[in-house]
Amino acid sequence: MKRLFSFFPRIDGQYDRVHPFKFVIGGFLLLTIVWLGSHATHTLINIRQHNTLLEQRTYEVPWSLMQLQLEMGRFLDAVRLRHAEAITQEDFMLRYDLLWSRTPNLLSTRFKNTLSEQPDLWLLIRQIDTRVRELEQPVQSLRPDTTDYLFILTELSPYLEPLSRTVTATMIDSVRFYAEYDQVYRELGKRLYHQIIGFFIALVLLLLLLFRELRRYWQLQQQDPLTGLPNRFALQRHMTPMIEQGIPFSVTVLELKDFTKYHHRFGFKVIDGLLQECCRRLQQSLQANEFIAQPDQGGVLIVARGVVELEEVRAQMSRFRQALAKKATVDGYDFHMQPIMGVVLYPADADNLVDLLARAELALELCKQNKSSYVFFDPSLLKDMSRRQQLSRDLPAALNSDSLSLQLQPVVEWPSQQCLGLQVLMSWQHPSCGVISMAELLRVTEQYQRSESLILWALQSICHQLAAWQRRSTASLFISLRIPADLFRPGVEQSLLRVLEEYAINPEALVLEINESVAMQDPREAMHTMQGIRATGMRIILTEFGSGYSALGALPQLPLNWLQLDPTFCSGIEHEGGTRRQLETLFSMGQLLQFPLVYSGVNHPAELAVLEKMDSSLLIQGDMAGEPLLTTEVGEWLEKNSQR
């Protein structure tokens, strides 16, 4: 029974559902209300019927008979008075008209059903009605001091006595009828009283049950269904009063490191159990001034009332790490939970709820990027965000002006020094932010969904001159274009292909650069996307090869044309040591995978000499291949290169 009436879901993640017994109780109470209500209505109808019948028996019929008796007596007296010339003819006729009007009333349909039960009375009234109508002519012709009045008295007087007896009997019968119906009224009233009391008791019980369920539902709406922690709505209700009263507090957003990756490895059931265990431990480690909530499925948020000193916050985070340090076993899997945290302080960092939560999330995001345990919010983060937002707003105008510039980095075959391709590099001379590098430019466009417009602009700008460059090159010149992560999706090749067709460029002249980390996020999806690109004739180069993201089993299955080494692998290889051995290992892996390697960052002759010892035919980028060229310099450089 305790579980039956519990309000809160358990932390095991099972969202409490309405117990079947509650459905039975509710249904029974509802049926009881309907049953009692229908019977109460039936009782009221019976009371009304009895009341109508009682009125007819005790009021309307006896009253009408009494009026008939009274008018008949008055009319007979008027006959005598008219004979004695004590009243005028008009008063005499008025008495006759009053008598004449009483019998039609008793013979009307309203009293017919009641009087039909007493045939003698019904016959008496009809006879009186007949005699009264037959006396109309004698009444009109009656004159004083004549013997005609005796005829009228003879015709009506015999009916006066039976009418008087009938009225008396009717009154006595009505009194008896009332006495009998009084007992019926008491029984109906008692029954109605019990039915109404039962109706209201059942109604109150049903309303209590509904109110209890509504209260339970309302409380469940303020909790996360998996962990039972308060959700964003409950968090707002907790934080708003403190903000209104100006009470200082700290907000810590906590997530588990690599938590999102666990779903793909272990499945949602295991990770849900891990999240429940994490929340349970955090709850147990809370102090009296701390409030924990789960505004989303990814992490939790802890509000510490009165904690605004950095040392206090560090002690709090240390306590959380210790609570999560012990190994957690879920469904046979062992997990070592490593929390990452972003911290914001009220009122130092923000003075309203929206900014507090947004800046806490910003601190957590920076914590993920820096791969640190925790990050305190700093105003400089807002400046970076404001800068990126400004760049995003100004980018569409820059695409239509000369603010954006293109450079091309040659890809040279060594030792023939023949230029095979040109890597597209972009920069932006922003009027207020200065020079924006390609890395920052791509990062901004990726964050604010402007990557496609930027890449298409760069491709159109290059295709406008590519045909002329190819005529000056002895080799089949290609251009390589970096594809941001948000643009690497099925169908991207169609947008690029339309630009190539517009300028009549062979698709093989376009090489798309795909970052190794992007391709390895979902190798199967990457395979599908790359196959669509290769089907158009475009080629693919995997950049930053060797950075540690690739699964060697998945690489041979990808439809790649080249592997490009990260520039750091060619730095310092002129000296014996780990750097050179690392490069030799990557070279061996490239041969094993049967993909040509592109060595980027080759800036010194000594580095080139080491590479020549490893392979007789190289593809290199860097100062030894050629410095980045402006679009106006490419044609002349290609012509000189072809003459070597």
C-alpha positions as CSV (number, residue, x, y, z in Angstrom):
1,M,0.0,0.0,0.0
2,K,2.9,2.4,0.6
3,R,4.1,1.9,-3.0
4,L,0.5,2.3,-4.2
5,F,0.2,5.9,-2.8
6,S,3.8,7.0,-3.4
7,F,4.3,10.3,-5.2
8,F,7.8,10.1,-6.4
9,P,9.4,7.7,-8.9
10,R,12.3,5.6,-7.6
11,I,15.8,6.4,-8.7
12,D,16.0,3.1,-10.5
13,G,14.6,5.0,-13.4
14,Q,11.2,3.3,-13.6
15,Y,8.7,6.1,-14.0
16,D,5.7,5.3,-11.7
17,R,2.6,4.4,-13.6
18,V,-0.9,4.6,-12.2
19,H,-1.5,1.4,-10.2
20,P,-4.3,-0.8,-11.6
21,F,-6.0,-0.8,-8.2
22,K,-6.4,3.0,-8.6
23,F,-8.2,2.4,-11.9
24,V,-10.5,-0.1,-10.1
25,I,-11.2,2.4,-7.3
26,G,-11.8,5.3,-9.6
27,G,-14.0,3.2,-11.9
28,F,-16.0,1.9,-8.9
29,L,-16.5,5.4,-7.5
30,L,-17.5,6.8,-10.9
31,L,-20.1,4.0,-11.3
32,T,-21.3,4.6,-7.8
33,I,-21.8,8.3,-8.6
34,V,-23.7,7.5,-11.7
35,W,-25.8,4.9,-9.9
36,L,-26.6,7.1,-7.0
37,G,-27.3,10.1,-9.3
38,S,-29.7,8.1,-11.4
39,H,-31.6,6.8,-8.4
40,A,-31.7,10.2,-6.8
41,T,-33.1,11.6,-10.1
42,H,-35.7,8.8,-10.1
43,T,-36.6,9.5,-6.5
44,L,-37.1,13.2,-7.3
45,I,-39.3,12.3,-10.3
46,N,-41.4,10.1,-8.0
47,I,-41.7,12.9,-5.4
48,R,-42.8,15.3,-8.2
49,Q,-45.4,12.9,-9.4
50,H,-46.7,12.3,-5.9
51,N,-46.7,16.0,-5.3
52,T,-48.7,16.7,-8.5
53,L,-51.2,14.0,-7.6
54,L,-51.5,15.3,-4.1
55,E,-52.2,18.8,-5.3
56,Q,-54.9,17.5,-7.5
57,R,-56.5,15.4,-4.8
58,T,-56.2,17.8,-1.9
59,Y,-56.4,21.2,-3.5
60,E,-57.6,21.6,-7.0
61,V,-60.6,19.2,-7.2
62,P,-61.9,19.9,-3.7
63,W,-61.5,23.6,-4.1
64,S,-63.4,23.5,-7.5
65,L,-66.2,21.5,-5.9
66,M,-66.4,23.9,-3.0
67,Q,-66.6,26.8,-5.4
68,L,-69.4,25.0,-7.4
69,Q,-71.3,24.4,-4.1
70,L,-70.8,27.9,-3.1
71,E,-71.9,29.4,-6.4
72,M,-74.9,27.1,-6.6
73,G,-76.1,28.2,-3.1
74,R,-75.5,31.9,-4.0
75,F,-77.4,31.4,-7.3
76,L,-80.4,29.9,-5.5
77,D,-80.4,32.8,-3.0
78,A,-80.2,35.1,-6.0
79,V,-83.3,33.5,-7.5
80,R,-85.3,34.2,-4.3
81,L,-84.0,37.7,-4.1
82,R,-84.9,38.4,-7.7
83,H,-88.4,37.1,-7.0
84,A,-88.6,39.6,-4.2
85,E,-87.1,42.2,-6.6
86,A,-84.3,42.7,-4.1
87,I,-81.6,42.6,-6.8
88,T,-81.4,43.8,-10.3
89,Q,-81.5,41.7,-13.4
90,E,-77.8,42.4,-14.1
91,D,-76.7,41.1,-10.7
92,F,-78.9,38.1,-11.1
93,M,-77.4,37.2,-14.5
94,L,-73.9,37.7,-13.1
95,R,-74.7,35.0,-10.5
96,Y,-75.9,32.8,-13.2
97,D,-72.8,33.3,-15.3
98,L,-70.5,32.5,-12.3
99,L,-72.4,29.3,-11.7
100,W,-72.3,28.4,-15.4
101,S,-68.5,28.8,-15.5
102,R,-67.8,26.4,-12.6
103,T,-68.9,23.2,-14.3
104,P,-66.8,23.5,-17.5
105,N,-63.8,23.9,-15.3
106,L,-64.5,20.6,-13.5
107,L,-65.2,18.8,-16.7
108,S,-62.0,20.0,-18.4
109,T,-59.2,17.6,-19.3
110,R,-57.1,18.7,-16.3
111,F,-59.6,17.1,-13.9
112,K,-61.0,14.4,-16.1
113,N,-58.4,11.8,-15.1
114,T,-59.0,12.5,-11.4
115,L,-62.8,12.6,-11.5
116,S,-63.0,9.6,-13.7
117,E,-61.9,7.5,-10.7
118,Q,-65.2,8.6,-9.0
119,P,-68.0,7.9,-11.6
120,D,-70.8,9.1,-9.3
121,L,-69.2,12.5,-8.8
122,W,-68.5,12.7,-12.5
123,L,-72.1,12.0,-13.3
124,L,-73.4,14.5,-10.7
125,I,-71.3,17.3,-12.2
126,R,-72.4,16.5,-15.7
127,Q,-76.0,16.5,-14.6
128,I,-75.6,19.9,-12.8
129,D,-73.9,21.2,-15.9
130,T,-76.8,20.0,-18.1
131,R,-79.4,21.5,-15.7
132,V,-77.6,24.9,-15.5
133,R,-77.4,25.2,-19.3
134,E,-81.1,24.2,-19.7
135,L,-82.1,26.9,-17.3
136,E,-80.6,29.7,-19.3
137,Q,-83.9,30.7,-21.0
138,P,-85.9,30.6,-17.8
139,V,-83.3,32.5,-15.9
140,Q,-83.2,35.3,-18.6
141,S,-87.1,35.5,-18.6
142,L,-87.5,35.5,-14.8
143,R,-89.6,38.4,-13.5
144,P,-90.3,39.5,-10.0
145,D,-93.6,38.4,-8.3
146,T,-94.0,35.5,-10.7
147,T,-94.0,31.8,-9.9
148,D,-91.3,31.0,-12.5
149,Y,-88.6,31.1,-9.8
150,L,-90.1,27.9,-8.3
151,F,-89.2,26.0,-11.5
152,I,-85.6,27.1,-11.2
153,L,-85.5,26.2,-7.5
154,T,-87.1,22.8,-8.2
155,E,-84.5,22.0,-10.9
156,L,-81.4,22.9,-9.0
157,S,-82.2,22.4,-5.3
158,P,-82.2,18.6,-5.5
159,Y,-78.5,18.7,-6.5
160,L,-77.3,20.9,-3.6
161,E,-77.5,18.2,-1.0
162,P,-75.7,15.5,-2.9
163,L,-73.1,18.1,-4.0
164,S,-72.6,19.0,-0.3
165,R,-72.2,15.4,0.7
166,T,-69.7,14.9,-2.2
167,V,-67.6,17.9,-1.1
168,T,-67.5,16.6,2.4
169,A,-66.6,13.1,1.3
170,T,-63.9,14.4,-1.0
171,M,-62.4,16.5,1.8
172,I,-62.4,13.5,4.1
173,D,-60.9,11.3,1.3
174,S,-58.2,13.9,0.6
175,V,-57.3,14.0,4.3
176,R,-57.0,10.2,4.3
177,F,-55.1,10.3,1.0
178,Y,-52.7,12.9,2.5
179,A,-52.1,10.8,5.6
180,E,-51.2,7.8,3.4
181,Y,-49.0,9.8,1.1
182,D,-47.3,11.5,4.1
183,Q,-45.6,8.1,4.9
184,V,-44.6,7.7,1.3
185,Y,-43.1,11.2,1.3
186,R,-41.1,10.4,4.4
187,E,-39.7,7.2,2.8
188,L,-38.9,9.0,-0.5
189,G,-37.2,11.8,1.4
190,K,-35.2,9.4,3.5
191,R,-34.2,7.5,0.4
192,L,-33.3,10.8,-1.4
193,Y,-31.3,11.9,1.6
194,H,-29.2,8.7,1.7
195,Q,-28.7,8.8,-2.0
196,I,-27.5,12.4,-2.0
197,I,-25.2,11.7,1.0
198,G,-23.8,8.7,-0.8
199,F,-23.4,10.7,-4.0
200,F,-21.4,13.4,-2.4
201,I,-19.3,11.0,-0.4
202,A,-18.4,9.1,-3.6
203,L,-17.9,12.4,-5.4
204,V,-15.5,13.7,-2.7
205,L,-13.6,10.4,-2.7
206,L,-13.3,10.5,-6.5
207,L,-12.1,14.2,-6.4
208,L,-9.6,13.3,-3.7
209,L,-8.3,10.5,-5.9
210,L,-8.1,12.7,-8.9
211,F,-6.5,15.5,-7.0
212,R,-3.9,13.0,-5.6
213,E,-3.1,11.8,-9.1
214,L,-2.9,15.3,-10.4
215,R,-0.5,16.3,-7.6
216,R,1.5,13.2,-8.3
217,Y,1.5,13.9,-12.0
218,W,2.5,17.5,-11.4
219,Q,5.4,16.4,-9.2
220,L,6.5,13.8,-11.8
221,Q,6.5,16.6,-14.4
222,Q,9.2,18.3,-12.3
223,Q,11.4,15.2,-12.3
224,D,13.6,13.4,-14.8
225,P,11.9,10.1,-15.5
226,L,15.1,8.1,-15.5
227,T,16.9,9.4,-12.4
228,G,14.1,11.0,-10.4
229,L,16.1,14.2,-10.1
230,P,14.4,17.6,-10.4
231,N,14.2,18.7,-14.0
232,R,14.7,22.2,-15.6
233,F,11.3,23.4,-14.4
234,A,12.0,22.5,-10.8
235,L,15.4,24.0,-11.1
236,Q,13.9,27.3,-12.3
237,R,11.5,27.2,-9.3
238,H,14.5,26.7,-7.0
239,M,16.8,29.3,-8.4
240,T,14.3,32.1,-9.1
241,P,13.6,33.0,-5.5
242,M,17.3,33.2,-4.7
243,I,17.9,35.5,-7.6
244,E,14.9,37.7,-6.6
245,Q,16.3,37.9,-3.0
246,G,19.9,38.5,-4.2
247,I,21.2,35.4,-2.3
248,P,24.7,34.4,-3.8
249,F,25.2,30.9,-5.0
250,S,27.3,28.8,-7.4
251,V,26.1,26.7,-10.3
252,T,28.1,23.6,-11.3
253,V,27.3,21.7,-14.5
254,L,28.7,18.2,-14.4
255,E,29.0,15.6,-17.0
256,L,30.9,12.3,-17.3
257,K,33.8,12.2,-19.6
258,D,33.2,10.4,-22.9
259,F,29.6,9.8,-21.7
260,T,28.1,10.3,-25.2
261,K,30.5,7.7,-26.7
262,Y,29.4,5.1,-24.2
263,H,25.9,4.8,-25.8
264,H,27.3,3.4,-29.0
265,R,29.5,0.9,-27.2
266,F,27.3,-0.4,-24.5
267,G,23.7,0.5,-25.4
268,F,21.2,2.7,-23.7
269,K,20.2,0.2,-21.0
270,V,23.8,0.0,-19.6
271,I,24.4,3.8,-19.9
272,D,21.1,4.6,-18.3
273,G,22.2,2.4,-15.3
274,L,25.5,4.2,-15.2
275,L,23.7,7.6,-15.2
276,Q,21.5,6.4,-12.4
277,E,24.5,5.3,-10.3
278,C,26.2,8.6,-10.9
279,C,23.2,10.6,-9.8
280,R,22.7,8.4,-6.7
281,R,26.3,8.9,-5.6
282,L,26.0,12.7,-6.2
283,Q,22.8,12.8,-4.2
284,Q,24.5,11.1,-1.3
285,S,27.4,13.5,-1.3
286,L,25.3,16.6,-1.2
287,Q,25.3,19.0,1.7
288,A,22.3,20.8,3.2
289,N,22.8,23.9,1.2
290,E,23.1,22.1,-2.2
291,F,20.4,21.3,-4.7
292,I,20.9,18.9,-7.6
293,A,18.8,18.8,-10.8
294,Q,19.0,17.3,-14.2
295,P,18.0,19.9,-16.8
296,D,18.8,17.5,-19.7
297,Q,19.8,13.9,-20.3
298,G,23.5,14.5,-20.6
299,G,24.5,15.9,-17.2
300,V,23.4,17.2,-13.9
301,L,23.5,20.7,-12.3
302,I,24.3,21.4,-8.6
303,V,23.3,24.7,-7.1
304,A,25.2,25.5,-3.8
305,R,23.5,28.3,-1.8
306,G,26.0,30.7,-0.3
307,V,29.0,29.2,-2.0
308,V,30.8,31.9,-4.0
309,E,34.5,31.6,-3.0
310,L,36.7,29.7,-5.4
311,E,38.2,27.6,-2.6
312,E,34.7,26.5,-1.5
313,V,33.8,25.6,-5.0
314,R,37.1,23.6,-5.5
315,A,36.3,21.7,-2.2
316,Q,32.8,21.0,-3.5
317,M,34.2,19.6,-6.9
318,S,36.8,17.5,-5.0
319,R,33.9,16.0,-3.0
320,F,32.0,15.2,-6.2
321,R,35.1,13.5,-7.7
322,Q,35.7,11.4,-4.6
323,A,32.0,10.4,-4.6
324,L,32.4,9.2,-8.2
325,A,35.9,7.7,-7.9
326,K,34.9,4.3,-6.8
327,K,34.4,1.8,-9.6
328,A,30.8,1.3,-10.8
329,T,29.7,-2.0,-12.1
330,V,26.6,-1.9,-14.4
331,D,25.3,-5.1,-16.0
332,G,28.7,-6.7,-15.7
333,Y,30.7,-3.8,-17.1
334,D,33.2,-1.9,-14.9
335,F,33.2,1.9,-15.2
336,H,35.5,4.5,-13.7
337,M,33.5,7.7,-13.8
338,Q,35.6,10.9,-14.5
339,P,33.5,14.1,-14.1
340,I,34.1,17.3,-16.1
341,M,32.6,20.4,-14.6
342,G,31.8,24.0,-15.6
343,V,31.2,26.5,-12.8
344,V,29.5,29.9,-12.8
345,L,28.9,32.2,-9.8
346,Y,25.9,34.4,-9.0
347,P,25.9,37.4,-9.0
348,A,29.6,37.8,-10.1
349,D,29.2,36.1,-13.5
350,A,25.5,36.8,-14.3
351,D,22.5,38.3,-12.7
352,N,19.6,36.3,-14.3
353,L,18.7,32.6,-14.7
354,V,19.1,32.4,-18.5
355,D,22.6,33.9,-18.6
356,L,23.7,31.7,-15.6
357,L,22.7,28.5,-17.3
358,A,24.1,29.6,-20.7
359,R,27.5,30.6,-19.2
360,A,27.7,27.4,-17.2
361,E,27.2,25.4,-20.4
362,L,29.8,27.6,-22.1
363,A,32.3,26.8,-19.3
364,L,31.6,23.1,-19.6
365,E,32.1,23.2,-23.4
366,L,35.4,24.9,-22.9
367,C,36.3,22.2,-20.3
368,K,35.6,19.6,-23.0
369,Q,37.8,21.4,-25.5
370,N,40.7,21.9,-23.1
371,K,40.3,18.3,-21.8
372,S,40.5,19.6,-18.2
373,S,38.7,18.5,-15.1
374,Y,36.9,21.8,-14.5
375,V,36.6,25.3,-15.8
376,F,35.5,28.5,-14.1
377,F,33.5,30.9,-16.2
378,D,35.6,33.8,-17.4
379,P,34.3,37.0,-19.1
380,S,36.8,36.4,-21.9
381,L,34.7,33.5,-23.0
382,L,31.9,36.0,-23.8
383,K,34.3,38.1,-25.8
384,D,35.2,35.0,-27.9
385,M,31.5,34.2,-28.3
386,S,30.7,37.7,-29.3
387,R,33.6,37.7,-31.7
388,R,32.3,34.5,-33.4
389,Q,28.8,35.9,-33.6
390,Q,30.0,39.1,-35.2
391,L,32.0,37.1,-37.7
392,S,29.0,35.0,-38.5
393,R,26.8,38.1,-39.1
394,D,29.4,39.8,-41.3
395,L,30.3,36.7,-43.4
396,P,27.5,37.0,-46.0
397,A,28.5,40.6,-46.8
398,A,32.2,39.5,-47.0
399,L,31.4,36.8,-49.6
400,N,30.1,39.6,-51.9
401,S,33.1,41.9,-51.3
402,D,36.9,41.7,-51.5
403,S,37.3,41.0,-47.7
404,L,37.8,37.2,-48.2
405,S,41.0,36.2,-50.0
406,L,42.2,32.9,-51.5
407,Q,45.6,31.3,-51.5
408,L,46.7,28.1,-53.0
409,Q,49.3,25.8,-51.6
410,P,51.1,23.7,-54.3
411,V,51.1,19.9,-54.0
412,V,54.4,18.9,-55.8
413,E,55.7,15.5,-56.9
414,W,59.3,15.0,-55.9
415,P,61.9,14.8,-57.4
416,S,60.3,15.8,-60.7
417,Q,59.0,19.0,-58.9
418,Q,55.9,18.8,-61.1
419,C,52.9,20.5,-59.5
420,L,50.0,18.0,-59.4
421,G,47.5,20.1,-57.4
422,L,46.7,23.2,-55.4
423,Q,45.3,23.2,-51.9
424,V,42.8,26.0,-51.3
425,L,43.5,28.2,-48.3
426,M,41.2,31.0,-47.2
427,S,41.6,34.1,-45.0
428,W,39.5,37.1,-44.1
429,Q,40.6,40.6,-43.5
430,H,37.8,41.7,-41.1
431,P,37.5,45.5,-40.6
432,S,37.4,45.2,-36.8
433,C,38.7,41.8,-35.9
434,G,41.7,41.8,-38.1
435,V,43.0,38.8,-40.1
436,I,40.9,35.7,-39.6
437,S,42.8,32.5,-40.3
438,M,41.3,29.6,-42.3
439,A,41.0,27.4,-39.1
440,E,39.0,30.1,-37.3
441,L,37.0,30.9,-40.4
442,L,35.9,27.2,-40.8
443,R,35.2,26.9,-37.1
444,V,32.9,29.9,-37.2
445,T,31.1,28.8,-40.3
446,E,30.6,25.3,-38.9
447,Q,29.2,26.6,-35.6
448,Y,26.7,29.0,-37.3
449,Q,25.7,26.9,-40.3
450,R,27.5,28.9,-43.0
451,S,29.9,26.3,-44.2
452,E,28.1,25.5,-47.5
453,S,27.9,29.1,-48.6
454,L,31.7,29.6,-47.9
455,I,32.8,26.4,-49.6
456,L,30.6,27.1,-52.7
457,W,32.0,30.6,-52.9
458,A,35.6,29.3,-52.7
459,L,34.9,26.7,-55.4
460,Q,33.2,29.2,-57.7
461,S,36.2,31.6,-57.3
462,I,38.7,28.8,-58.2
463,C,36.7,27.3,-61.0
464,H,36.5,30.7,-62.7
465,Q,40.3,30.4,-63.3
466,L,41.0,26.7,-63.1
467,A,40.7,26.0,-66.8
468,A,43.4,28.6,-67.5
469,W,45.7,27.2,-64.9
470,Q,45.3,23.7,-66.3
471,R,46.4,24.9,-69.7
472,R,49.6,26.2,-68.2
473,S,50.4,23.0,-66.3
474,T,52.0,20.0,-67.8
475,A,50.2,17.7,-65.4
476,S,46.5,17.1,-64.9
477,L,46.1,19.8,-62.2
478,F,43.6,19.3,-59.4
479,I,42.5,21.6,-56.6
480,S,41.9,20.3,-53.1
481,L,39.2,21.8,-50.9
482,R,38.7,21.2,-47.2
483,I,35.2,20.0,-46.3
484,P,34.1,21.1,-42.7
485,A,32.6,18.4,-40.4
486,D,29.0,19.8,-40.6
487,L,29.1,19.7,-44.5
488,F,30.4,16.1,-44.7
489,R,27.0,14.4,-45.2
490,P,25.3,12.5,-48.0
491,G,24.3,14.8,-50.9
492,V,27.1,17.3,-50.4
493,E,28.6,16.2,-53.7
494,Q,25.5,17.4,-55.6
495,S,26.0,21.0,-54.6
496,L,29.7,20.8,-55.6
497,L,28.9,19.0,-58.9
498,R,26.5,21.8,-60.0
499,V,29.3,24.3,-59.7
500,L,31.7,22.2,-61.6
501,E,29.1,21.6,-64.4
502,E,28.5,25.4,-64.5
503,Y,32.1,26.0,-65.3
504,A,32.6,22.8,-67.4
505,I,35.2,21.4,-65.0
506,N,35.9,17.7,-64.9
507,P,34.9,16.3,-61.5
508,E,38.3,14.6,-61.2
509,A,39.9,18.0,-60.9
510,L,38.3,18.4,-57.5
511,V,39.8,16.7,-54.5
512,L,37.9,16.9,-51.2
513,E,39.8,17.0,-48.0
514,I,38.1,14.9,-45.2
515,N,39.6,15.2,-41.7
516,E,40.5,11.8,-40.1
517,S,38.6,12.6,-36.9
518,V,35.4,13.4,-38.9
519,A,35.6,10.3,-41.0
520,M,36.2,8.0,-37.9
521,Q,33.2,9.4,-35.9
522,D,31.0,7.0,-37.8
523,P,33.0,4.9,-40.4
524,R,29.8,3.3,-41.8
525,E,28.2,6.7,-42.5
526,A,31.5,8.0,-43.8
527,M,31.7,5.1,-46.2
528,H,28.3,5.9,-47.6
529,T,29.1,9.6,-48.0
530,M,32.5,8.9,-49.6
531,Q,31.0,6.4,-52.1
532,G,28.5,9.1,-53.2
533,I,31.4,11.5,-53.7
534,R,33.5,9.0,-55.7
535,A,30.5,8.1,-57.8
536,T,30.6,11.6,-59.3
537,G,34.3,11.3,-60.2
538,M,35.6,13.5,-57.4
539,R,38.6,12.3,-55.4
540,I,39.2,12.2,-51.6
541,I,42.2,12.8,-49.5
542,L,42.1,11.9,-45.7
543,T,43.9,14.7,-43.8
544,E,45.8,14.6,-40.5
545,F,46.5,10.9,-40.9
546,G,48.3,9.5,-37.9
547,S,46.6,11.7,-35.3
548,G,45.3,8.7,-33.6
549,Y,41.6,8.7,-34.7
550,S,41.7,6.0,-37.4
551,A,40.7,2.4,-36.9
552,L,43.2,0.5,-39.1
553,G,40.5,-2.1,-39.9
554,A,38.2,0.5,-41.3
555,L,40.7,2.5,-43.4
556,P,41.2,0.0,-46.2
557,Q,37.4,-0.1,-46.8
558,L,37.1,3.7,-47.4
559,P,37.3,4.8,-51.0
560,L,40.3,7.1,-50.5
561,N,42.9,8.4,-53.0
562,W,45.5,9.8,-50.7
563,L,46.5,10.0,-47.0
564,Q,47.9,13.3,-45.9
565,L,50.1,13.3,-42.9
566,D,49.7,16.0,-40.2
567,P,52.5,18.7,-40.6
568,T,53.8,17.9,-37.1
569,F,55.1,14.5,-38.2
570,C,57.6,16.1,-40.6
571,S,58.9,18.5,-38.1
572,G,62.3,17.5,-36.6
573,I,62.8,14.3,-38.6
574,E,66.2,15.5,-39.7
575,H,67.4,14.2,-36.3
576,E,67.6,10.6,-35.2
577,G,65.0,9.8,-32.6
578,G,61.4,9.1,-31.9
579,T,60.0,11.7,-34.4
580,R,61.7,10.0,-37.3
581,R,60.7,6.5,-36.1
582,Q,57.2,7.7,-35.8
583,L,57.3,9.0,-39.4
584,E,58.8,5.7,-40.6
585,T,56.0,3.8,-38.9
586,L,53.3,5.9,-40.7
587,F,55.1,5.4,-44.0
588,S,55.0,1.6,-43.5
589,M,51.3,1.8,-42.6
590,G,50.7,3.8,-45.8
591,Q,52.4,1.1,-47.8
592,L,50.4,-1.6,-46.0
593,L,47.2,0.2,-46.7
594,Q,48.3,0.9,-50.3
595,F,47.3,4.5,-50.2
596,P,49.8,7.2,-51.5
597,L,51.0,9.6,-48.7
598,V,51.1,13.3,-49.0
599,Y,53.8,14.8,-46.7
600,S,52.8,18.2,-45.5
601,G,54.9,20.7,-43.6
602,V,58.1,19.9,-45.5
603,N,59.9,23.2,-45.0
604,H,63.6,22.4,-44.9
605,P,66.0,20.6,-47.2
606,A,67.1,18.3,-44.4
607,E,63.5,17.1,-43.9
608,L,63.2,16.5,-47.6
609,A,66.5,14.5,-47.6
610,V,65.1,12.1,-45.0
611,L,61.9,11.6,-47.0
612,E,63.9,10.9,-50.2
613,K,65.7,8.1,-48.4
614,M,62.3,6.6,-47.4
615,D,60.6,6.8,-50.9
616,S,61.9,7.7,-54.3
617,S,58.6,9.3,-55.4
618,L,57.0,11.7,-53.0
619,L,54.1,14.1,-52.8
620,I,55.0,17.0,-50.6
621,Q,53.6,20.3,-49.4
622,G,55.4,23.1,-47.6
623,D,58.1,25.6,-48.3
624,M,60.1,23.0,-50.3
625,A,57.2,22.6,-52.7
626,G,56.3,26.2,-52.9
627,E,54.9,29.0,-50.7
628,P,51.1,29.7,-50.7
629,L,50.2,31.7,-53.8
630,L,47.6,34.3,-54.4
631,T,45.2,33.6,-57.3
632,T,46.8,36.3,-59.4
633,E,50.2,34.5,-58.9
634,V,49.2,31.0,-59.7
635,G,49.3,31.2,-63.5
636,E,52.8,32.6,-63.6
637,W,54.1,30.2,-61.0
638,L,52.7,27.2,-62.9
639,E,54.3,28.4,-66.1
640,K,57.7,28.7,-64.4
641,N,57.2,25.3,-62.8
642,S,56.5,23.6,-66.0
643,Q,59.7,24.9,-67.6
644,R,62.0,23.3,-65.0
